[in-house]
Amino acid sequence: MPQLDTSTWLTMILSMFLVLFIIFQLKVSKHNFYHNPELVPTKTLKQNTPWESKWTKIYLPLSLPL
């Protein structure tokens, strides 16, 4: 039964990582990134709800008199 020749595995693995790194760098370099992103101010609209204008009290069942 012949033995498995593993002498070239390190070369193949290192070259695979190198090629993957180069491919990844080429893909990333094709993207257009914004150089100076600026925040857009957003206006929040105040919605008037009926319970904001009057006082309300919440009664818990345990706080009611017996």
Order of alpha helices (4+ residues) and beta strands (2+ residues): alpha
